[in-house]
Amino acid sequence: AGQDANFGLLAYDVMVELAIPRNVFAEALDGFADVRGELIVEMFERNGERYIRLGETAKYNCSD
C-alpha cells in the first residue's frame, strides 16, 4: 500500500477517537514508530494530512 491514504488512518482522527492529549499521542507515536528497528507504526503525509498505518512487522508484535 505504500503511502496510499486508503490504507492509513488520519492521525488526528485516531487521537480524537481515543481521547488522548496531543502531546501524549505524539510521544506514543514516536515510541512505536521504530521499536527495535521494526517500524510497527508508519507515519506519512499526503495532501497536507498526516496518516498512520501498521507496519509490516506489527503483526508479530500483537497478540490476541
mmJSON file of the N, C-alpha and C atoms, coordinates in Angstrom:
{"data_MODEL":{"atom_site":{
"group_PDB":["ATOM","ATOM","ATOM","ATOM","ATOM","ATOM","ATOM","ATOM","ATOM","ATOM","ATOM","ATOM","ATOM","ATOM","ATOM","ATOM","ATOM","ATOM","ATOM","ATOM","ATOM","ATOM","ATOM","ATOM","ATOM","ATOM","ATOM","ATOM","ATOM","ATOM","ATOM","ATOM","ATOM","ATOM","ATOM","ATOM","ATOM","ATOM","ATOM","ATOM","ATOM","ATOM","ATOM","ATOM","ATOM","ATOM","ATOM","ATOM","ATOM","ATOM","ATOM","ATOM","ATOM","ATOM","ATOM","ATOM","ATOM","ATOM","ATOM","ATOM","ATOM","ATOM","ATOM","ATOM","ATOM","ATOM","ATOM","ATOM","ATOM","ATOM","ATOM","ATOM","ATOM","ATOM","ATOM","ATOM","ATOM","ATOM","ATOM","ATOM","ATOM","ATOM","ATOM","ATOM","ATOM","ATOM","ATOM","ATOM","ATOM","ATOM","ATOM","ATOM","ATOM","ATOM","ATOM","ATOM","ATOM","ATOM","ATOM","ATOM","ATOM","ATOM","ATOM","ATOM","ATOM","ATOM","ATOM","ATOM","ATOM","ATOM","ATOM","ATOM","ATOM","ATOM","ATOM","ATOM","ATOM","ATOM","ATOM","ATOM","ATOM","ATOM","ATOM","ATOM","ATOM","ATOM","ATOM","ATOM","ATOM","ATOM","ATOM","ATOM","ATOM","ATOM","ATOM","ATOM","ATOM","ATOM","ATOM","ATOM","ATOM","ATOM","ATOM","ATOM","ATOM","ATOM","ATOM","ATOM","ATOM","ATOM","ATOM","ATOM","ATOM","ATOM","ATOM","ATOM","ATOM","ATOM","ATOM","ATOM","ATOM","ATOM","ATOM","ATOM","ATOM","ATOM","ATOM","ATOM","ATOM","ATOM","ATOM","ATOM","ATOM","ATOM","ATOM","ATOM","ATOM","ATOM","ATOM","ATOM","ATOM","ATOM","ATOM","ATOM","ATOM","ATOM","ATOM","ATOM","ATOM","ATOM","ATOM","ATOM"],
"id":[1,2,3,4,5,6,7,8,9,10,11,12,13,14,15,16,17,18,19,20,21,22,23,24,25,26,27,28,29,30,31,32,33,34,35,36,37,38,39,40,41,42,43,44,45,46,47,48,49,50,51,52,53,54,55,56,57,58,59,60,61,62,63,64,65,66,67,68,69,70,71,72,73,74,75,76,77,78,79,80,81,82,83,84,85,86,87,88,89,90,91,92,93,94,95,96,97,98,99,100,101,102,103,104,105,106,107,108,109,110,111,112,113,114,115,116,117,118,119,120,121,122,123,124,125,126,127,128,129,130,131,132,133,134,135,136,137,138,139,140,141,142,143,144,145,146,147,148,149,150,151,152,153,154,155,156,157,158,159,160,161,162,163,164,165,166,167,168,169,170,171,172,173,174,175,176,177,178,179,180,181,182,183,184,185,186,187,188,189,190,191,192],
"type_symbol":["N","C","C","N","C","C","N","C","C","N","C","C","N","C","C","N","C","C","N","C","C","N","C","C","N","C","C","N","C","C","N","C","C","N","C","C","N","C","C","N","C","C","N","C","C","N","C","C","N","C","C","N","C","C","N","C","C","N","C","C","N","C","C","N","C","C","N","C","C","N","C","C","N","C","C","N","C","C","N","C","C","N","C","C","N","C","C","N","C","C","N","C","C","N","C","C","N","C","C","N","C","C","N","C","C","N","C","C","N","C","C","N","C","C","N","C","C","N","C","C","N","C","C","N","C","C","N","C","C","N","C","C","N","C","C","N","C","C","N","C","C","N","C","C","N","C","C","N","C","C","N","C","C","N","C","C","N","C","C","N","C","C","N","C","C","N","C","C","N","C","C","N","C","C","N","C","C","N","C","C","N","C","C","N","C","C","N","C","C","N","C","C"],
"label_atom_id":["N","CA","C","N","CA","C","N","CA","C","N","CA","C","N","CA","C","N","CA","C","N","CA","C","N","CA","C","N","CA","C","N","CA","C","N","CA","C","N","CA","C","N","CA","C","N","CA","C","N","CA","C","N","CA","C","N","CA","C","N","CA","C","N","CA","C","N","CA","C","N","CA","C","N","CA","C","N","CA","C","N","CA","C","N","CA","C","N","CA","C","N","CA","C","N","CA","C","N","CA","C","N","CA","C","N","CA","C","N","CA","C","N","CA","C","N","CA","C","N","CA","C","N","CA","C","N","CA","C","N","CA","C","N","CA","C","N","CA","C","N","CA","C","N","CA","C","N","CA","C","N","CA","C","N","CA","C","N","CA","C","N","CA","C","N","CA","C","N","CA","C","N","CA","C","N","CA","C","N","CA","C","N","CA","C","N","CA","C","N","CA","C","N","CA","C","N","CA","C","N","CA","C","N","CA","C","N","CA","C","N","CA","C","N","CA","C","N","CA","C","N","CA","C"],
"label_alt_id":[null,null,null,null,null,null,null,null,null,null,null,null,null,null,null,null,null,null,null,null,null,null,null,null,null,null,null,null,null,null,null,null,null,null,null,null,null,null,null,null,null,null,null,null,null,null,null,null,null,null,null,null,null,null,null,null,null,null,null,null,null,null,null,null,null,null,null,null,null,null,null,null,null,null,null,null,null,null,null,null,null,null,null,null,null,null,null,null,null,null,null,null,null,null,null,null,null,null,null,null,null,null,null,null,null,null,null,null,null,null,null,null,null,null,null,null,null,null,null,null,null,null,null,null,null,null,null,null,null,null,null,null,null,null,null,null,null,null,null,null,null,null,null,null,null,null,null,null,null,null,null,null,null,null,null,null,null,null,null,null,null,null,null,null,null,null,null,null,null,null,null,null,null,null,null,null,null,null,null,null,null,null,null,null,null,null,null,null,null,null,null,null],
"label_comp_id":["ALA","ALA","ALA","GLY","GLY","GLY","GLN","GLN","GLN","ASP","ASP","ASP","ALA","ALA","ALA","ASN","ASN","ASN","PHE","PHE","PHE","GLY","GLY","GLY","LEU","LEU","LEU","LEU","LEU","LEU","ALA","ALA","ALA","TYR","TYR","TYR","ASP","ASP","ASP","VAL","VAL","VAL","MET","MET","MET","VAL","VAL","VAL","GLU","GLU","GLU","LEU","LEU","LEU","ALA","ALA","ALA","ILE","ILE","ILE","PRO","PRO","PRO","ARG","ARG","ARG","ASN","ASN","ASN","VAL","VAL","VAL","PHE","PHE","PHE","ALA","ALA","ALA","GLU","GLU","GLU","ALA","ALA","ALA","LEU","LEU","LEU","ASP","ASP","ASP","GLY","GLY","GLY","PHE","PHE","PHE","ALA","ALA","ALA","ASP","ASP","ASP","VAL","VAL","VAL","ARG","ARG","ARG","GLY","GLY","GLY","GLU","GLU","GLU","LEU","LEU","LEU","ILE","ILE","ILE","VAL","VAL","VAL","GLU","GLU","GLU","MET","MET","MET","PHE","PHE","PHE","GLU","GLU","GLU","ARG","ARG","ARG","ASN","ASN","ASN","GLY","GLY","GLY","GLU","GLU","GLU","ARG","ARG","ARG","TYR","TYR","TYR","ILE","ILE","ILE","ARG","ARG","ARG","LEU","LEU","LEU","GLY","GLY","GLY","GLU","GLU","GLU","THR","THR","THR","ALA","ALA","ALA","LYS","LYS","LYS","TYR","TYR","TYR","ASN","ASN","ASN","CYS","CYS","CYS","SER","SER","SER","ASP","ASP","ASP"],
"label_asym_id":["A","A","A","A","A","A","A","A","A","A","A","A","A","A","A","A","A","A","A","A","A","A","A","A","A","A","A","A","A","A","A","A","A","A","A","A","A","A","A","A","A","A","A","A","A","A","A","A","A","A","A","A","A","A","A","A","A","A","A","A","A","A","A","A","A","A","A","A","A","A","A","A","A","A","A","A","A","A","A","A","A","A","A","A","A","A","A","A","A","A","A","A","A","A","A","A","A","A","A","A","A","A","A","A","A","A","A","A","A","A","A","A","A","A","A","A","A","A","A","A","A","A","A","A","A","A","A","A","A","A","A","A","A","A","A","A","A","A","A","A","A","A","A","A","A","A","A","A","A","A","A","A","A","A","A","A","A","A","A","A","A","A","A","A","A","A","A","A","A","A","A","A","A","A","A","A","A","A","A","A","A","A","A","A","A","A","A","A","A","A","A","A"],
"label_entity_id":["1","1","1","1","1","1","1","1","1","1","1","1","1","1","1","1","1","1","1","1","1","1","1","1","1","1","1","1","1","1","1","1","1","1","1","1","1","1","1","1","1","1","1","1","1","1","1","1","1","1","1","1","1","1","1","1","1","1","1","1","1","1","1","1","1","1","1","1","1","1","1","1","1","1","1","1","1","1","1","1","1","1","1","1","1","1","1","1","1","1","1","1","1","1","1","1","1","1","1","1","1","1","1","1","1","1","1","1","1","1","1","1","1","1","1","1","1","1","1","1","1","1","1","1","1","1","1","1","1","1","1","1","1","1","1","1","1","1","1","1","1","1","1","1","1","1","1","1","1","1","1","1","1","1","1","1","1","1","1","1","1","1","1","1","1","1","1","1","1","1","1","1","1","1","1","1","1","1","1","1","1","1","1","1","1","1","1","1","1","1","1","1"],
"label_seq_id":[1,1,1,2,2,2,3,3,3,4,4,4,5,5,5,6,6,6,7,7,7,8,8,8,9,9,9,10,10,10,11,11,11,12,12,12,13,13,13,14,14,14,15,15,15,16,16,16,17,17,17,18,18,18,19,19,19,20,20,20,21,21,21,22,22,22,23,23,23,24,24,24,25,25,25,26,26,26,27,27,27,28,28,28,29,29,29,30,30,30,31,31,31,32,32,32,33,33,33,34,34,34,35,35,35,36,36,36,37,37,37,38,38,38,39,39,39,40,40,40,41,41,41,42,42,42,43,43,43,44,44,44,45,45,45,46,46,46,47,47,47,48,48,48,49,49,49,50,50,50,51,51,51,52,52,52,53,53,53,54,54,54,55,55,55,56,56,56,57,57,57,58,58,58,59,59,59,60,60,60,61,61,61,62,62,62,63,63,63,64,64,64],
"pdbx_PDB_ins_code":[null,null,null,null,null,null,null,null,null,null,null,null,null,null,null,null,null,null,null,null,null,null,null,null,null,null,null,null,null,null,null,null,null,null,null,null,null,null,null,null,null,null,null,null,null,null,null,null,null,null,null,null,null,null,null,null,null,null,null,null,null,null,null,null,null,null,null,null,null,null,null,null,null,null,null,null,null,null,null,null,null,null,null,null,null,null,null,null,null,null,null,null,null,null,null,null,null,null,null,null,null,null,null,null,null,null,null,null,null,null,null,null,null,null,null,null,null,null,null,null,null,null,null,null,null,null,null,null,null,null,null,null,null,null,null,null,null,null,null,null,null,null,null,null,null,null,null,null,null,null,null,null,null,null,null,null,null,null,null,null,null,null,null,null,null,null,null,null,null,null,null,null,null,null,null,null,null,null,null,null,null,null,null,null,null,null,null,null,null,null,null,null],
"Cartn_x":[0.818,0.0,0.854,2.106,2.978,2.385,2.336,1.776,0.405,-0.347,-1.7,-2.613,-3.25,-4.123,-5.273,-5.644,-6.721,-6.341,-5.057,-4.592,-4.087,-4.383,-3.952,-5.122,-4.853,-5.84,-5.364,-6.263,-5.879,-5.43,-4.214,-3.654,-4.541,-5.052,-5.902,-7.164,-7.775,-8.993,-8.731,-7.58,-7.223,-7.048,-6.351,-6.114,-7.442,-8.352,-9.651,-10.488,-10.526,-11.323,-10.862,-9.546,-9.006,-8.976,-9.339,-9.359,-7.998,-6.951,-5.586,-5.099,-4.52,-3.967,-2.898,-2.817,-1.918,-0.473,0.046,1.445,1.674,0.71,0.823,0.748,-0.14,-0.29,0.991,1.571,2.822,3.942,4.028,5.065,4.86,3.613,3.309,3.67,3.337,3.682,5.19,5.912,7.377,7.895,7.301,7.736,7.47,6.385,6.032,6.548,7.04,7.473,8.677,9.544,10.723,11.158,10.423,10.736,11.693,12.906,13.934,14.1,13.915,14.1,13.044,11.859,10.841,9.697,9.668,8.619,7.213,6.807,5.48,4.396,4.615,3.689,4.435,3.864,4.46,3.628,4.282,3.603,3.967,2.974,3.246,2.287,2.628,1.806,1.386,0.125,-0.407,-1.39,-1.177,-2.046,-2.239,-1.177,-1.23,-1.84,-2.274,-2.861,-1.861,-1.789,-0.896,-1.673,-1.086,-1.698,-0.781,-1.381,-0.615,-1.163,-0.305,-0.75,0.185,-0.269,0.572,1.633,2.832,3.928,3.865,4.728,4.74,5.011,5.821,6.169,5.211,4.208,3.271,2.566,2.244,1.51,2.285,3.598,4.409,4.518,4.11,4.213,2.875,1.833,0.482,0.065,-0.718,-1.223,-2.733,-3.373,-4.841,-5.298],
"Cartn_y":[-1.203,0.0,1.256,1.131,2.305,3.441,4.615,5.778,6.136,5.148,5.336,5.649,6.805,7.234,6.267,5.46,4.493,3.387,3.229,2.182,2.747,4.005,4.64,5.217,5.612,6.29,7.714,8.663,10.035,10.091,10.541,10.578,11.399,12.521,13.375,12.625,11.889,11.137,10.088,9.416,8.407,9.065,10.184,10.904,11.32,11.862,12.308,11.12,10.061,8.883,8.247,8.255,7.676,8.666,9.92,10.984,11.101,11.149,11.269,12.692,13.349,14.684,14.664,15.729,15.822,15.458,15.983,15.717,14.253,13.62,12.207,11.346,11.705,10.967,11.03,12.222,12.393,11.565,11.554,10.77,9.269,8.832,7.42,7.016,7.859,7.55,7.448,8.358,8.311,7.007,6.556,5.332,4.087,4.086,2.922,3.001,4.16,4.333,3.466,3.215,2.41,1.641,0.588,-0.253,-1.341,-1.314,-2.281,-2.337,-1.211,-1.157,-1.878,-2.101,-2.902,-2.111,-0.799,0.027,-0.532,-0.584,-1.097,-0.148,1.141,2.156,3.016,3.184,4.032,5.296,6.416,7.694,8.278,8.875,9.537,10.697,11.573,12.752,12.737,13.047,13.093,14.26,15.151,16.32,17.136,17.284,18.092,17.411,16.167,15.407,14.356,14.116,13.101,11.81,10.717,9.402,8.461,7.436,6.37,5.042,4.053,2.698,1.715,0.5,-0.532,-0.932,-1.079,-1.512,-3.01,-3.483,-4.899,-5.815,-5.376,-6.252,-6.129,-5.28,-5.081,-6.373,-7.195,-8.426,-9.358,-9.243,-10.099,-9.532,-8.274,-7.62,-7.478,-8.07,-8.01,-9.419,-9.506,-10.815,-10.75,-11.884,-11.949,-11.792],
"Cartn_z":[0.0,0.0,0.0,0.405,0.413,1.197,0.587,1.267,0.716,0.346,-0.144,1.041,1.0,2.106,2.359,1.358,1.547,2.525,2.785,3.688,5.005,5.271,6.51,7.275,8.488,9.327,9.553,9.481,9.795,11.246,11.471,12.817,13.757,13.285,14.111,14.553,13.625,13.954,15.025,14.938,15.934,17.3,17.329,18.578,19.223,18.435,18.947,19.416,18.622,18.968,20.28,20.508,21.741,22.897,22.628,23.642,24.344,23.545,24.051,23.8,24.819,24.602,23.507,22.753,21.6,21.955,23.07,23.418,23.78,24.437,24.799,23.54,22.638,21.388,20.565,20.458,19.699,20.309,21.626,22.306,22.071,22.111,21.876,20.448,19.475,18.087,17.912,18.512,18.43,19.021,20.096,20.751,19.926,19.17,18.367,16.936,16.534,15.148,14.815,15.779,15.483,16.727,17.026,18.172,17.7,18.218,17.828,16.315,15.635,14.191,13.386,13.963,13.287,12.663,12.786,12.178,12.403,13.663,13.995,13.474,13.653,13.149,12.154,10.974,9.957,9.833,9.747,9.591,8.234,7.565,6.3,6.115,5.207,4.938,3.479,3.254,1.891,1.811,0.869,0.661,1.936,2.71,3.923,5.129,4.989,6.094,6.56,7.873,8.421,8.659,8.224,8.344,9.121,9.706,10.338,9.835,9.823,9.482,10.15,10.32,10.906,9.901,10.381,9.529,9.292,8.423,8.064,9.253,10.209,11.331,12.505,12.399,13.514,13.89,12.919,13.203,14.126,14.143,15.003,16.417,16.605,17.905,18.595,18.05,18.626,19.015,20.054,20.453,20.596,20.495,20.586,22.01],
"occupancy":[1.0,1.0,1.0,1.0,1.0,1.0,1.0,1.0,1.0,1.0,1.0,1.0,1.0,1.0,1.0,1.0,1.0,1.0,1.0,1.0,1.0,1.0,1.0,1.0,1.0,1.0,1.0,1.0,1.0,1.0,1.0,1.0,1.0,1.0,1.0,1.0,1.0,1.0,1.0,1.0,1.0,1.0,1.0,1.0,1.0,1.0,1.0,1.0,1.0,1.0,1.0,1.0,1.0,1.0,1.0,1.0,1.0,1.0,1.0,1.0,1.0,1.0,1.0,1.0,1.0,1.0,1.0,1.0,1.0,1.0,1.0,1.0,1.0,1.0,1.0,1.0,1.0,1.0,1.0,1.0,1.0,1.0,1.0,1.0,1.0,1.0,1.0,1.0,1.0,1.0,1.0,1.0,1.0,1.0,1.0,1.0,1.0,1.0,1.0,1.0,1.0,1.0,1.0,1.0,1.0,1.0,1.0,1.0,1.0,1.0,1.0,1.0,1.0,1.0,1.0,1.0,1.0,1.0,1.0,1.0,1.0,1.0,1.0,1.0,1.0,1.0,1.0,1.0,1.0,1.0,1.0,1.0,1.0,1.0,1.0,1.0,1.0,1.0,1.0,1.0,1.0,1.0,1.0,1.0,1.0,1.0,1.0,1.0,1.0,1.0,1.0,1.0,1.0,1.0,1.0,1.0,1.0,1.0,1.0,1.0,1.0,1.0,1.0,1.0,1.0,1.0,1.0,1.0,1.0,1.0,1.0,1.0,1.0,1.0,1.0,1.0,1.0,1.0,1.0,1.0,1.0,1.0,1.0,1.0,1.0,1.0,1.0,1.0,1.0,1.0,1.0,1.0],
"B_iso_or_equiv":[0.0,0.0,0.0,0.0,0.0,0.0,0.0,0.0,0.0,0.0,0.0,0.0,0.0,0.0,0.0,0.0,0.0,0.0,0.0,0.0,0.0,0.0,0.0,0.0,0.0,0.0,0.0,0.0,0.0,0.0,0.0,0.0,0.0,0.0,0.0,0.0,0.0,0.0,0.0,0.0,0.0,0.0,0.0,0.0,0.0,0.0,0.0,0.0,0.0,0.0,0.0,0.0,0.0,0.0,0.0,0.0,0.0,0.0,0.0,0.0,0.0,0.0,0.0,0.0,0.0,0.0,0.0,0.0,0.0,0.0,0.0,0.0,0.0,0.0,0.0,0.0,0.0,0.0,0.0,0.0,0.0,0.0,0.0,0.0,0.0,0.0,0.0,0.0,0.0,0.0,0.0,0.0,0.0,0.0,0.0,0.0,0.0,0.0,0.0,0.0,0.0,0.0,0.0,0.0,0.0,0.0,0.0,0.0,0.0,0.0,0.0,0.0,0.0,0.0,0.0,0.0,0.0,0.0,0.0,0.0,0.0,0.0,0.0,0.0,0.0,0.0,0.0,0.0,0.0,0.0,0.0,0.0,0.0,0.0,0.0,0.0,0.0,0.0,0.0,0.0,0.0,0.0,0.0,0.0,0.0,0.0,0.0,0.0,0.0,0.0,0.0,0.0,0.0,0.0,0.0,0.0,0.0,0.0,0.0,0.0,0.0,0.0,0.0,0.0,0.0,0.0,0.0,0.0,0.0,0.0,0.0,0.0,0.0,0.0,0.0,0.0,0.0,0.0,0.0,0.0,0.0,0.0,0.0,0.0,0.0,0.0,0.0,0.0,0.0,0.0,0.0,0.0],
"pdbx_formal_charge":[null,null,null,null,null,null,null,null,null,null,null,null,null,null,null,null,null,null,null,null,null,null,null,null,null,null,null,null,null,null,null,null,null,null,null,null,null,null,null,null,null,null,null,null,null,null,null,null,null,null,null,null,null,null,null,null,null,null,null,null,null,null,null,null,null,null,null,null,null,null,null,null,null,null,null,null,null,null,null,null,null,null,null,null,null,null,null,null,null,null,null,null,null,null,null,null,null,null,null,null,null,null,null,null,null,null,null,null,null,null,null,null,null,null,null,null,null,null,null,null,null,null,null,null,null,null,null,null,null,null,null,null,null,null,null,null,null,null,null,null,null,null,null,null,null,null,null,null,null,null,null,null,null,null,null,null,null,null,null,null,null,null,null,null,null,null,null,null,null,null,null,null,null,null,null,null,null,null,null,null,null,null,null,null,null,null,null,null,null,null,null,null],
"auth_seq_id":[1,1,1,2,2,2,3,3,3,4,4,4,5,5,5,6,6,6,7,7,7,8,8,8,9,9,9,10,10,10,11,11,11,12,12,12,13,13,13,14,14,14,15,15,15,16,16,16,17,17,17,18,18,18,19,19,19,20,20,20,21,21,21,22,22,22,23,23,23,24,24,24,25,25,25,26,26,26,27,27,27,28,28,28,29,29,29,30,30,30,31,31,31,32,32,32,33,33,33,34,34,34,35,35,35,36,36,36,37,37,37,38,38,38,39,39,39,40,40,40,41,41,41,42,42,42,43,43,43,44,44,44,45,45,45,46,46,46,47,47,47,48,48,48,49,49,49,50,50,50,51,51,51,52,52,52,53,53,53,54,54,54,55,55,55,56,56,56,57,57,57,58,58,58,59,59,59,60,60,60,61,61,61,62,62,62,63,63,63,64,64,64],
"auth_comp_id":["ALA","ALA","ALA","GLY","GLY","GLY","GLN","GLN","GLN","ASP","ASP","ASP","ALA","ALA","ALA","ASN","ASN","ASN","PHE","PHE","PHE","GLY","GLY","GLY","LEU","LEU","LEU","LEU","LEU","LEU","ALA","ALA","ALA","TYR","TYR","TYR","ASP","ASP","ASP","VAL","VAL","VAL","MET","MET","MET","VAL","VAL","VAL","GLU","GLU","GLU","LEU","LEU","LEU","ALA","ALA","ALA","ILE","ILE","ILE","PRO","PRO","PRO","ARG","ARG","ARG","ASN","ASN","ASN","VAL","VAL","VAL","PHE","PHE","PHE","ALA","ALA","ALA","GLU","GLU","GLU","ALA","ALA","ALA","LEU","LEU","LEU","ASP","ASP","ASP","GLY","GLY","GLY","PHE","PHE","PHE","ALA","ALA","ALA","ASP","ASP","ASP","VAL","VAL","VAL","ARG","ARG","ARG","GLY","GLY","GLY","GLU","GLU","GLU","LEU","LEU","LEU","ILE","ILE","ILE","VAL","VAL","VAL","GLU","GLU","GLU","MET","MET","MET","PHE","PHE","PHE","GLU","GLU","GLU","ARG","ARG","ARG","ASN","ASN","ASN","GLY","GLY","GLY","GLU","GLU","GLU","ARG","ARG","ARG","TYR","TYR","TYR","ILE","ILE","ILE","ARG","ARG","ARG","LEU","LEU","LEU","GLY","GLY","GLY","GLU","GLU","GLU","THR","THR","THR","ALA","ALA","ALA","LYS","LYS","LYS","TYR","TYR","TYR","ASN","ASN","ASN","CYS","CYS","CYS","SER","SER","SER","ASP","ASP","ASP"],
"auth_asym_id":["A","A","A","A","A","A","A","A","A","A","A","A","A","A","A","A","A","A","A","A","A","A","A","A","A","A","A","A","A","A","A","A","A","A","A","A","A","A","A","A","A","A","A","A","A","A","A","A","A","A","A","A","A","A","A","A","A","A","A","A","A","A","A","A","A","A","A","A","A","A","A","A","A","A","A","A","A","A","A","A","A","A","A","A","A","A","A","A","A","A","A","A","A","A","A","A","A","A","A","A","A","A","A","A","A","A","A","A","A","A","A","A","A","A","A","A","A","A","A","A","A","A","A","A","A","A","A","A","A","A","A","A","A","A","A","A","A","A","A","A","A","A","A","A","A","A","A","A","A","A","A","A","A","A","A","A","A","A","A","A","A","A","A","A","A","A","A","A","A","A","A","A","A","A","A","A","A","A","A","A","A","A","A","A","A","A","A","A","A","A","A","A"],
"auth_atom_id":["N","CA","C","N","CA","C","N","CA","C","N","CA","C","N","CA","C","N","CA","C","N","CA","C","N","CA","C","N","CA","C","N","CA","C","N","CA","C","N","CA","C","N","CA","C","N","CA","C","N","CA","C","N","CA","C","N","CA","C","N","CA","C","N","CA","C","N","CA","C","N","CA","C","N","CA","C","N","CA","C","N","CA","C","N","CA","C","N","CA","C","N","CA","C","N","CA","C","N","CA","C","N","CA","C","N","CA","C","N","CA","C","N","CA","C","N","CA","C","N","CA","C","N","CA","C","N","CA","C","N","CA","C","N","CA","C","N","CA","C","N","CA","C","N","CA","C","N","CA","C","N","CA","C","N","CA","C","N","CA","C","N","CA","C","N","CA","C","N","CA","C","N","CA","C","N","CA","C","N","CA","C","N","CA","C","N","CA","C","N","CA","C","N","CA","C","N","CA","C","N","CA","C","N","CA","C","N","CA","C","N","CA","C","N","CA","C","N","CA","C","N","CA","C"],
"pdbx_PDB_model_num":[1,1,1,1,1,1,1,1,1,1,1,1,1,1,1,1,1,1,1,1,1,1,1,1,1,1,1,1,1,1,1,1,1,1,1,1,1,1,1,1,1,1,1,1,1,1,1,1,1,1,1,1,1,1,1,1,1,1,1,1,1,1,1,1,1,1,1,1,1,1,1,1,1,1,1,1,1,1,1,1,1,1,1,1,1,1,1,1,1,1,1,1,1,1,1,1,1,1,1,1,1,1,1,1,1,1,1,1,1,1,1,1,1,1,1,1,1,1,1,1,1,1,1,1,1,1,1,1,1,1,1,1,1,1,1,1,1,1,1,1,1,1,1,1,1,1,1,1,1,1,1,1,1,1,1,1,1,1,1,1,1,1,1,1,1,1,1,1,1,1,1,1,1,1,1,1,1,1,1,1,1,1,1,1,1,1,1,1,1,1,1,1]
}}}
